[in-house]
Structure formats: structure tokens, C-alpha cells
Amino acid sequence: MTLKIKQLLIIFLLSLGVSGHAYTAEEEDVIELIKTWASLEGDLDAQAELIRDDRVMIAGADKWPDQKDNLMIQKERRAATLSRDPNWKIMQTIISPEVRIYGNVAVAHFIRRFDFIAGEGEVSPPAFNNATMILVKEKGNWGIAHTHFSQI
């Protein structure tokens, strides 16, 4: 095999490995909504705007209550944490999202990285979850209908 053919073969094989999945516009919209949802972890009211009232949330072995009660619980827990540490922050990062669209339903899987950043003291290591979301499109807008998180 000549050097030129070997080089072309190597370039071709490398391009197969890094080409990745090309998302449709609809899949891109879902990924953007999920990333926006993650970026709003510090603003639970704004984050709730992306979540349907009938959302079911499963975290580990627990099924959380309906979205109204879930939001209330999250806000109370956040307020208690901030009263002890006013500079406490939480950040979410979405890693390797995969999306499938079935009409007006989207199924997404990704890795969720959670960083809890204390205002004082040691910084805890990040937490990682496998995450699955089901989103429903109504009146042209996607809304989060189901979330399932399992610790890695």
C-alpha cells in the first residue's frame, strides 16, 4: 500500500470516529431546551416555566410529587441551604445528549453533572446522573413531562 493510500485510509477512519450524530432541527430544539433548563438551576421559577404541570419526576427510588408540590419542596430546601450559606451555588451541565423524536414526543438521554459550590469550606466533588427526559410538544412548544435521574 502506498503512503498516500495509507494516509487517506487513516483520515477516513479518523473522520468516522469523530463525525458524531447530526441532529435534526427538532432534536436541536429539544437539546437547547434541556440545556436552558439546566442553566436555570439557580432560578427555580424560571426553570419551572419549561416544565409541564403534569410532570413526573423520579430520582433514584423516589417518585416526587406533582410539579406544584415539587417546586415548593425545592424552593424550601434551597431557601434553607441559602440561609446557612448565602454564597452557595449549584450548577448543572448536560453531557452527551441523545434525542429521539416521535411525533409530538421527544425522548432524551444525557449525563447530568451537578456541582454544589459552597461559599466557604471545601468544594464537594461533582455528582453525576444518568438522566432521561420525555418532552411533549403542544402549541409549538416543548415542555418537560417526565424526568428520571439515576446516580452514577
VENLIN-V174592 format. One record per helix or strand of 3 or more residues. SS is the DSSP state (2 for helix, 1 for strand). FROM is the first residue (numbers start at 0). TO is the last residue. If there is no record, write none. Layout:
BEGIN
ss=SS from=FROM to=TO
ss=SS from=FROM to=TO
END
This chain:
BEGIN
ss=2 from=2 to=17
ss=2 from=24 to=38
ss=2 from=43 to=47
ss=1 from=50 to=58
ss=2 from=66 to=83
ss=1 from=88 to=101
ss=1 from=104 to=116
ss=1 from=126 to=137
ss=1 from=140 to=150
END
